[in-house]
Amino acid sequence: MIESNTAPGPEPRPLPAAAFPVSAAGLPPGAGPAIAPARDPYLLYLGRLGSADSRRAMQICLDHITRMLTGDRLDDTAVTGQGQPWHHLRYEHTAWIREQIDQMDWSPAYRNKHVAALRGVLKEAWKLGLLSTDDHQRAVALTPFTGHREPAGQHVPDTVIGALIAACDADRSPAGTATSAGLRDAAIIAVLDACGLRRAELVALHYADYDRSRRMLTVIGKGDKQRRIPVNTFAARRLEAWLARRGTHRGPLFPRLTRGGTVRTDTGGRPWQMNPQAVRDILAKRAEEAATTPVRPHDLRRTFISNLLPQADAIMTARLAGHASPSTTLGYDVRPDEEARDAVERLRIPTVAPLLPDTTADQRPSPTLR
């Protein structure tokens, strides 16, 4: 639960007058939202984002900003940005919003995400003709937050990956044969580990997206961008075991299953696609069965990137991860501290010896390499 606590500091500056004519700033009682859905900058901005995860993240940010403006608790889900007059915001108001964000105990990246969401919704208001060009440019002229935090999430060791898949293999029918759920879940974990997919990308895969002869996956990622990812031998074996049970019919590569282990279909006989939350649930279930620490889908994505960086350059790693910029990819590096320590220990060590009287500093012995 997110609380509206602030870091110790001076008393917050009051909200400038007439910023957001809702409960705390002057909307007449009972007036309700004044913006029709078809011209709502909030809905239009969220609607143009490329993935459900992006929409969810930015909606949270905009709702936080709305509650700052209305004086409500940040976790009051009854108060949202839908229907609110975002076009009334001017620079003095957005500068105040930035001050409130700066008071929150959030990472610099998360603070900047709120600023990006605010810029996005104001741009939609400008495109709708609700906000003049001058007012728009002034309102979005906000200084980014600086600073750095260590990457969130964890590096998942190979032993944990193996334990998760072993838990899937232990999922047996009364007759002692592997269950469909066990085969499917093992393939899912192997592909997440070997390919670093986002969970939304994984559930969107269809059978036709996997080239079995070349062991290549065609993935549609954020921004409707397509990329091809090779599947390593280990993951390919797990995929083949699952496909031997699934069959070669069209539809989702990893469909929903009934309790009996058959593919769940709609009334037209089309297989049902899993939702992204189901991937998280699968990992939680298999981690509990394996008695490991909890593992989230994005942990496997971070681990894939961390494992790939020493083997490939940042540009190649970014391409396989579906990142537009290698700098984003580098932020996913969660290699354990032991690896950094080993790398430092492999550096050269100086030769400890005094200079001879007739030896200049440029002629001293070269350091020893390990």
C-alpha positions in Angstrom: 0.0 0.0 0.0 1.4 3.4 -0.9 1.1 6.0 1.8 1.2 9.7 1.3 4.1 10.2 3.7 6.7 12.8 3.0 10.4 13.0 3.8 11.4 15.3 6.6 11.8 18.9 5.4 10.1 22.3 5.3 6.3 22.7 5.3 5.0 22.0 1.8 4.0 25.0 -0.3 0.2 25.3 -0.7 -1.4 24.5 -4.0 -1.7 27.6 -6.2 -5.3 28.7 -6.6 -7.5 27.3 -9.3 -5.2 24.6 -10.3 -7.6 21.7 -10.5 -11.2 22.6 -10.0 -12.1 19.4 -8.2 -12.9 18.9 -4.5 -10.0 20.8 -3.0 -9.9 23.6 -5.5 -13.3 24.8 -6.3 -15.5 22.5 -8.4 -19.1 23.2 -7.4 -20.6 20.3 -5.3 -22.2 17.6 -7.4 -20.9 19.0 -10.7 -18.9 15.8 -11.4 -16.3 15.4 -14.2 -16.6 18.0 -16.9 -14.7 16.2 -19.6 -16.4 13.8 -22.0 -14.6 10.4 -22.4 -13.9 11.1 -26.2 -12.0 14.3 -25.3 -10.5 13.2 -22.0 -6.7 13.7 -22.1 -6.3 11.1 -19.4 -8.1 8.3 -21.4 -6.5 9.3 -24.7 -3.0 9.3 -23.2 -3.4 5.9 -21.5 -5.0 4.5 -24.7 -2.1 5.3 -26.9 0.4 3.4 -24.7 1.8 0.3 -26.2 1.1 -2.3 -23.5 -1.2 -3.1 -20.6 1.7 -2.9 -18.2 2.6 0.6 -19.4 -1.0 1.7 -19.2 -1.2 0.3 -15.6 2.0 2.0 -14.5 1.2 5.4 -16.0 -2.4 5.3 -14.7 -1.1 4.8 -11.2 1.2 7.9 -11.7 -1.6 10.1 -13.0 -3.9 9.0 -10.2 -1.2 9.8 -7.6 -1.0 13.3 -9.1 -4.7 13.7 -9.1 -4.8 12.8 -5.4 -2.0 15.3 -4.6 -4.1 18.0 -6.3 -7.4 17.0 -4.5 -5.7 16.5 -1.2 -6.7 12.9 -0.9 -4.6 10.0 0.2 -2.4 8.5 -2.5 -3.9 5.1 -1.9 -7.5 6.3 -2.3 -8.5 4.4 -5.4 -11.9 6.1 -5.5 -10.2 9.2 -6.8 -8.8 8.9 -10.3 -7.7 11.3 -13.1 -10.5 10.3 -15.4 -12.7 13.2 -16.4 -10.6 15.8 -14.6 -9.7 19.1 -16.2 -6.0 18.6 -16.9 -6.1 21.5 -19.3 -6.4 23.9 -16.4 -2.9 23.2 -15.2 -0.3 25.9 -15.8 3.4 26.1 -15.0 2.8 27.3 -11.4 0.7 24.1 -10.8 3.0 21.6 -12.5 6.0 23.1 -10.6 4.0 22.6 -7.4 3.3 19.0 -8.4 7.0 18.4 -9.0 7.6 19.7 -5.5 5.1 17.2 -4.0 6.7 14.4 -6.0 10.2 15.5 -4.7 8.9 15.1 -1.2 7.9 11.5 -1.7 10.2 8.6 -0.6 10.5 7.3 -4.2 13.5 6.5 -6.4 14.6 9.2 -8.9 13.4 6.9 -11.7 9.9 6.5 -10.2 9.7 10.3 -9.6 10.6 10.9 -13.3 7.9 8.4 -14.3 5.3 10.6 -12.7 6.7 13.7 -14.5 6.6 11.7 -17.8 3.0 10.8 -17.2 2.1 14.4 -16.4 3.8 15.6 -19.6 2.0 12.9 -21.6 -1.5 13.9 -20.4 -0.8 17.6 -21.0 0.4 16.8 -24.5 -2.9 15.1 -25.2 -4.7 18.2 -23.8 -2.7 20.3 -26.2 -3.4 18.1 -29.2 -7.1 18.3 -28.4 -6.9 22.1 -28.5 -7.7 22.4 -24.8 -4.3 23.9 -24.0 -2.5 26.6 -25.9 1.0 25.9 -27.2 2.6 28.6 -24.9 0.8 27.2 -21.8 1.7 23.7 -22.8 5.4 24.4 -23.3 5.6 26.3 -20.0 3.7 23.6 -18.1 6.0 20.8 -19.2 9.2 22.7 -18.7 10.1 20.7 -15.5 13.6 19.7 -14.5 14.1 15.9 -14.4 15.1 14.3 -11.1 18.6 13.2 -10.8 20.2 10.4 -8.8 20.6 6.6 -9.0 19.4 3.5 -7.2 20.6 0.0 -7.6 18.4 -2.0 -10.0 15.3 -3.5 -8.3 14.7 -7.2 -8.3 17.1 -10.1 -8.0 19.5 -12.3 -9.9 18.0 -15.8 -10.0 20.8 -18.4 -9.7 20.9 -21.4 -12.0 20.2 -23.6 -9.0 16.8 -21.9 -8.4 15.9 -22.1 -12.1 16.7 -25.9 -12.0 14.6 -26.3 -8.8 11.6 -24.5 -10.4 11.7 -26.8 -13.4 12.2 -29.8 -11.2 9.0 -28.8 -9.4 7.2 -28.9 -12.8 8.7 -32.3 -13.6 7.4 -33.6 -10.3 3.8 -32.6 -11.3 2.5 -36.1 -12.2 -0.9 -37.6 -12.9 -2.2 -40.6 -10.9 -0.8 -42.8 -13.6 2.6 -41.4 -13.2 2.8 -39.5 -16.4 3.8 -35.8 -16.7 0.8 -33.5 -16.6 0.1 -30.9 -19.3 0.5 -28.1 -16.7 3.9 -29.4 -15.7 5.1 -29.6 -19.2 3.8 -26.2 -20.1 5.1 -24.5 -17.0 8.5 -26.0 -17.4 8.6 -24.7 -21.0 7.5 -21.2 -19.8 10.2 -21.0 -17.2 12.9 -22.2 -19.6 11.8 -19.7 -22.2 11.7 -16.8 -19.7 15.2 -17.8 -18.5 16.7 -18.3 -22.0 15.0 -15.4 -23.8 14.3 -12.7 -21.2 10.7 -12.1 -22.4 8.3 -9.7 -20.7 5.3 -11.6 -19.4 3.0 -9.8 -21.8 5.3 -10.9 -24.7 5.3 -14.5 -23.6 1.5 -14.9 -23.4 1.1 -13.2 -26.8 3.2 -15.8 -28.5 1.5 -18.1 -31.0 2.5 -21.4 -32.3 3.5 -19.8 -35.7 5.9 -17.5 -33.9 8.2 -20.4 -33.1 10.5 -21.6 -35.9 11.2 -25.1 -34.7 13.8 -25.9 -37.3 15.9 -22.8 -36.6 14.9 -22.5 -32.9 13.9 -18.9 -33.2 11.1 -17.0 -31.6 9.4 -14.0 -33.3 8.3 -11.6 -30.6 6.2 -8.4 -30.7 7.3 -6.2 -27.9 6.6 -2.7 -26.7 5.7 -0.1 -29.3 4.6 -2.9 -31.7 8.3 -3.6 -32.4 9.2 -7.1 -33.7 12.4 -8.9 -32.8 13.8 -12.4 -33.3 15.3 -14.3 -30.4 17.3 -17.5 -30.6 16.2 -20.3 -28.2 19.1 -22.2 -26.6 19.2 -26.0 -26.6 17.9 -26.4 -23.1 14.9 -24.2 -23.6 14.2 -25.8 -27.0 14.1 -29.3 -25.4 11.5 -28.1 -22.9 9.5 -26.4 -25.7 9.6 -29.6 -27.8 8.4 -31.7 -24.8 5.5 -29.3 -24.3 4.6 -29.1 -28.1 4.5 -32.9 -28.2 1.6 -32.7 -25.7 0.1 -29.4 -27.0 0.0 -30.3 -30.7 0.7 -28.2 -33.7 -2.7 -26.4 -34.0 -2.9 -22.7 -34.4 -3.3 -20.4 -31.4 -1.4 -19.3 -28.3 1.9 -21.1 -27.8 1.1 -21.3 -24.1 -2.7 -21.5 -23.8 -4.8 -21.7 -20.7 -5.6 -25.2 -19.5 -8.6 -26.8 -17.8 -8.2 -28.6 -14.5 -8.1 -31.8 -16.5 -5.1 -30.5 -18.5 -6.8 -30.0 -21.8 -6.5 -26.7 -23.7 -9.3 -24.3 -22.7 -11.2 -23.1 -25.8 -14.0 -20.6 -26.5 -17.3 -21.5 -28.1 -15.7 -21.3 -31.5 -13.0 -23.8 -30.6 -10.2 -21.2 -30.4 -7.7 -21.7 -27.6 -7.8 -19.1 -24.8 -4.7 -17.0 -24.3 -3.3 -16.7 -20.8 -3.2 -13.2 -19.2 0.1 -11.8 -18.0 -0.9 -12.2 -14.3 -1.1 -16.0 -14.9 2.6 -16.1 -15.6 3.3 -14.5 -12.2 1.0 -17.0 -10.6 2.7 -19.9 -12.2 6.1 -18.8 -10.9 4.7 -18.2 -7.5 3.2 -21.7 -7.4 6.3 -23.5 -8.7 8.6 -21.5 -6.3 6.4 -22.6 -3.4 6.6 -26.2 -4.5 10.4 -26.0 -5.0 10.8 -24.3 -1.5 12.8 -21.5 -3.1 12.6 -17.7 -2.5 9.8 -16.1 -4.5 10.6 -15.4 -8.2 8.9 -12.9 -10.4 8.8 -12.9 -14.2 10.8 -9.7 -14.4 13.5 -11.3 -12.2 14.1 -13.8 -14.9 14.3 -11.0 -17.5 16.8 -9.2 -15.4 18.8 -12.4 -15.0 18.8 -13.0 -18.7 20.2 -9.5 -19.4 22.8 -9.9 -16.6 23.9 -13.2 -17.9 24.1 -12.0 -21.5 26.0 -8.8 -20.9 29.4 -10.6 -20.3 28.8 -12.7 -23.5 27.7 -9.9 -25.9 28.0 -6.2 -26.2 25.4 -3.8 -24.8 23.9 -3.1 -28.3 23.3 -6.8 -29.0 21.9 -7.3 -25.5 19.5 -4.4 -25.9 18.3 -5.7 -29.3 17.5 -9.1 -27.8 15.9 -7.6 -24.8 13.7 -5.3 -26.9 15.1 -2.1 -25.5 15.4 1.1 -27.6 18.5 2.2 -25.8 21.5 0.2 -24.4 21.4 2.5 -21.4 18.1 1.1 -20.4 19.6 -2.4 -20.7 22.5 -1.6 -18.5 20.0 -0.6 -15.8 18.9 -4.2 -15.7 22.3 -5.6 -14.7 21.8 -7.4 -11.3 24.8 -9.6 -11.3 25.7 -10.6 -7.8 28.4 -8.7 -5.8 30.6 -11.8 -5.9 31.0 -11.4 -9.7 32.1 -7.8 -9.2 34.5 -8.9 -6.5 36.0 -11.6 -8.7 36.4 -9.1 -11.6 38.3 -6.7 -9.3 40.5 -9.5 -8.0 41.5 -10.3 -11.6 43.0 -6.8 -12.0 46.8 -6.3 -12.1 48.6 -5.9 -8.8 51.5 -3.5 -8.4 55.0 -4.8 -7.8 56.0 -3.6 -4.3 59.7 -2.4 -4.6 61.5 0.8 -4.1 62.9 2.6 -7.2 66.6 2.1 -7.8 68.6 5.3 -7.3 69.3 5.7 -11.0 65.7 4.7 -12.1 63.1 7.4 -13.0 59.4 6.9 -12.3 58.8 6.1 -16.0 61.3 3.2 -15.7 59.9 1.5 -12.7 58.9 -2.2 -13.1 55.7 -3.0 -14.8 52.8 -4.2 -12.6 52.2 -8.0 -12.5 49.1 -9.3 -14.3 47.0 -12.0 -12.8 
